Amino acid sequence: QAIIKTTPSAKKYTLTFCPEGGDLVGGIESRIAFNTNDEDGKPFPITGTILDDQGKTVTNFSSRHNGMGYFSIAVKPRVRYKATWKDPSGKQQETILPNAKTDAATLSVTQENGTLQYTVRRPEDASDDIKEFVVIGQMKQQTVYAARINMRTKTTVTAPIPLDSLPDGILQVTLFTLSELPVA
């Protein structure tokens, strides 16, 4: 009879980044949410540092609740970024941030005083396809808001969506190109 010795494998920890609106866009400040999970799906607290491809510190981050949090960062085009952090066992980890797009736009949303404000930003040198948009707000698969945005001469546009006439629920805001391709 053979005796087999097994050593417990190290627990796996994951850090996931989710740029607001879906993508990071070079030259535009974006909010990036993050969350942590161990191999059992349980969150863990985290603090870490975002470094550029030269090893220079860009910003620090730490979770606020249940391994989740967010930070803002203005990424440069064609520069890679990574997060360095320690897992609960004390082991140093690295997670690569998503690549920044160069011909895209960002959509950010805030809610204040019964109004939802959305902001669309595009790079200065965006192509003509990234200068005119349609913003659609949907609730329960019904369109409750629609607007056309002309950004031919502007790189930033902010507009309100009044919430007082909308039912309770989740409002999904999507930014489309004029050719109906989703951007954010």
Secondary structure, 3 states (H helix, E strand, C coil): CCCCCCCCCCCCEEEEEEECCCCEECCCEEEEEEEEEECCCCCCCCEEEEEECCCCEEEEEECCECCEEEEEEECCCCCCEEEEEECCCCCEEEEECCCEECCCCEEEEEEECCEEEEEEECCCCCCHHHCEEEEEEEECCEEEEEEEEECCCCCEEEEEEECCCCCCCCCEEEEEECCCCECC
